[in-house]
Amino acid sequence: MNVELLSHFGDDLMVVNAARVSYGKEKKEFDGKDEKLINFLYTHKHISVFRHPQLQFRITCPIYVERQLFKHQVGMSANSISGRYVDFSDSYSTIDIWRKQSKSSKQGSEGEIENQEEAKEIESFVIDVCSKAYEQLLELGVSKEQARTVLPLNLNTTFIWTGSLLSFFHMFNLRIKPDAQKETRDVAEAMLEEIRNIEGNPFKYSLKAWGFDG
């Protein structure tokens, strides 16, 4: 898994100026009144103003995580590496700790299974078989776009993901919750940390208002 913030546009001042335009006003510098305004906007759900700043990430993660992230589409745009053009069958994300199926949630997990080593051996076996099958199909002259169909969901993919600050905040609200799948939560938390670490922290007060300031 790898997360990189490629670019960002806007800041907290852009957020408050988007709100003040209703009154035909604009400020050149951010001050304490603007922090209060950002808190007011979030508290009273006047959140359309958080759509104006934009962020762009490059993310490498397993396909099953990409699928969960791509459920978030409003205000987002994504382009992924294509198995039709590129052979990227040699990079996989393996499980560190295998979890039990949750008894209270059909889609969740809880605790750890007892036989971790056997589960890891099964995973390793599947990766090996699928990788060899892919190579054998290519050697037979099969196209990449068809040969890729035998590859497993823990194959790593890379994509560029661009969206508004609001869109990513909505995604964080869902994907960093304790009941979100850990592997997806890890990516979301890494993305959030990239935003926190932008030099000068241009979204400091927006992050704080949304509860994402650490």
C-alpha positions in Angstrom: 0.0 0.0 0.0 1.3 3.4 -0.9 -0.4 6.8 -0.7 1.0 10.0 -2.2 -0.7 13.5 -2.3 0.3 14.7 -5.7 -1.4 18.1 -5.7 -3.8 20.4 -3.8 -5.6 23.5 -4.6 -7.2 26.0 -2.2 -7.1 26.5 1.6 -9.3 27.5 4.5 -9.5 31.1 3.2 -11.0 29.7 0.0 -13.7 28.0 2.1 -14.7 31.1 4.0 -14.6 33.3 0.9 -16.9 30.8 -0.8 -19.3 31.5 2.1 -18.9 35.3 2.1 -19.6 35.6 -1.6 -23.3 35.4 -0.7 -22.9 38.9 0.7 -20.6 40.1 -2.0 -17.6 40.1 0.4 -14.0 38.7 0.2 -11.1 38.6 2.6 -7.4 38.5 1.7 -6.1 37.0 4.9 -7.4 34.4 7.3 -7.9 35.4 10.9 -9.7 34.3 14.1 -13.2 35.3 12.8 -12.6 32.9 9.9 -11.9 30.0 12.2 -15.2 30.7 13.9 -17.0 30.9 10.5 -15.6 27.5 9.5 -16.8 26.0 12.7 -20.3 27.6 12.2 -20.5 26.4 8.6 -19.7 22.8 9.6 -21.9 22.8 12.7 -24.9 24.1 10.8 -24.2 21.9 7.8 -23.5 24.7 5.3 -20.9 22.4 3.8 -21.1 23.1 0.1 -18.3 25.6 0.6 -15.9 22.7 1.4 -16.3 21.6 -2.3 -14.1 24.4 -3.6 -10.6 23.2 -2.5 -9.3 20.2 -4.5 -6.9 17.3 -3.7 -5.2 14.7 -6.0 -3.7 11.4 -4.8 -1.8 8.6 -6.3 -2.7 5.4 -4.5 -1.4 1.8 -4.8 -3.5 -0.8 -3.0 -5.1 -4.2 -3.6 -8.1 -4.3 -6.0 -10.5 -5.2 -3.3 -9.7 -2.0 -1.4 -9.9 0.1 -4.6 -13.4 -1.2 -5.1 -14.5 -0.1 -1.6 -13.0 3.3 -2.1 -14.6 3.8 -5.5 -18.0 3.5 -3.9 -17.4 7.2 -3.2 -18.1 8.9 -6.5 -19.7 12.2 -5.9 -17.2 15.0 -6.5 -14.5 12.4 -7.4 -12.7 11.4 -10.5 -10.4 8.4 -10.8 -8.2 6.8 -13.4 -6.5 3.4 -12.8 -3.6 1.4 -14.3 -5.0 -0.9 -17.0 -4.3 -4.6 -17.2 -5.1 -4.3 -20.9 -1.9 -2.4 -21.5 0.4 -3.2 -18.6 1.5 -6.4 -16.9 1.3 -5.6 -13.2 0.8 -9.1 -12.0 3.9 -9.3 -9.8 2.7 -7.0 -6.9 0.3 -8.3 -4.3 -0.9 -7.2 -0.8 -0.8 -10.0 1.7 -2.7 -10.3 4.9 -0.7 -9.7 8.1 -3.3 -11.0 10.6 -6.3 -13.1 9.5 -9.5 -12.2 11.2 -12.6 -14.2 12.1 -16.0 -13.5 10.5 -18.0 -11.3 12.8 -21.0 -12.9 14.5 -22.9 -9.7 14.6 -22.2 -8.4 11.1 -22.5 -10.2 7.8 -19.8 -8.0 6.2 -17.5 -7.4 9.1 -14.7 -9.2 11.0 -13.6 -9.6 14.6 -10.7 -11.1 16.5 -8.1 -13.4 15.0 -8.3 -17.0 13.7 -6.1 -19.5 15.5 -4.2 -21.1 12.5 -2.6 -18.0 11.0 0.2 -19.9 9.3 -2.1 -22.2 7.4 -4.1 -19.2 6.2 -0.9 -17.5 5.0 0.1 -20.7 3.2 -3.2 -20.9 1.4 -2.9 -17.2 0.3 0.7 -17.8 -0.9 -0.4 -20.8 -2.9 -3.2 -18.9 -4.6 -0.9 -16.0 -5.5 1.7 -18.5 -7.0 -0.9 -20.5 -9.0 -2.6 -17.4 -10.4 0.6 -15.7 -11.3 1.9 -18.7 -13.1 -1.4 -19.2 -14.9 -1.3 -15.6 -16.1 2.2 -16.0 -17.4 1.3 -19.3 -19.1 -1.7 -17.7 -20.8 0.5 -14.9 -22.1 3.0 -17.4 -23.4 0.1 -19.1 -25.3 -0.5 -15.7 -27.0 -3.6 -14.8 -25.0 -4.2 -11.0 -24.8 -3.4 -9.2 -21.5 -7.0 -8.1 -21.3 -8.2 -11.7 -21.1 -5.2 -13.2 -19.2 -5.8 -10.8 -16.3 -9.1 -12.5 -15.5 -7.3 -15.3 -13.6 -5.6 -12.9 -11.2 -6.9 -12.6 -7.6 -8.4 -9.5 -5.8 -5.3 -8.9 -3.7 -3.4 -7.9 -6.9 -2.2 -4.3 -6.4 -3.4 -1.6 -8.6 -2.5 2.1 -8.9 -4.8 4.9 -9.6 -5.0 8.7 -9.6 -7.9 10.0 -7.4 -9.0 13.6 -7.6 -11.8 15.3 -5.7 -13.0 18.1 -3.6 -12.1 18.5 0.1 -15.7 17.8 1.0 -15.8 14.6 -1.0 -12.7 13.2 0.8 -14.0 14.4 4.2 -17.2 12.4 3.5 -15.1 9.4 2.6 -13.0 9.7 5.8 -16.2 9.9 7.9 -17.1 6.4 6.7 -13.8 4.7 6.0 -11.9 5.5 9.2 -14.6 4.3 11.5 -13.8 1.2 13.6 -16.3 -0.9 11.7 -14.7 -0.2 8.3 -12.5 -2.9 6.8 -9.1 -2.5 8.3 -7.3 -2.7 4.9 -9.4 0.1 3.5 -9.2 2.1 6.8 -5.4 2.0 6.5 -5.5 3.7 3.1 -8.0 6.3 4.2 -5.9 7.1 7.3 -2.8 7.4 5.2 -4.6 9.8 2.9 -5.8 11.9 5.8 -2.2 12.0 7.2 -1.0 13.3 3.8 -3.4 16.2 4.1 -2.4 16.9 7.7 1.3 17.0 6.6 0.9 19.6 3.8 3.5 22.3 4.4 1.8 25.2 6.2 -1.3 23.1 6.7 -3.7 25.1 4.5 -6.7 23.1 5.7 -5.9 23.3 9.4 -9.2 24.8 10.5 -11.3 22.7 8.2 -9.7 19.6 9.5 -10.3 20.7 13.0 -14.0 21.6 12.4 -14.6 18.1 10.9 -12.7 16.4 13.8 -9.8 15.3 11.6 -7.0 17.3 13.2 -5.5 14.2 14.8 
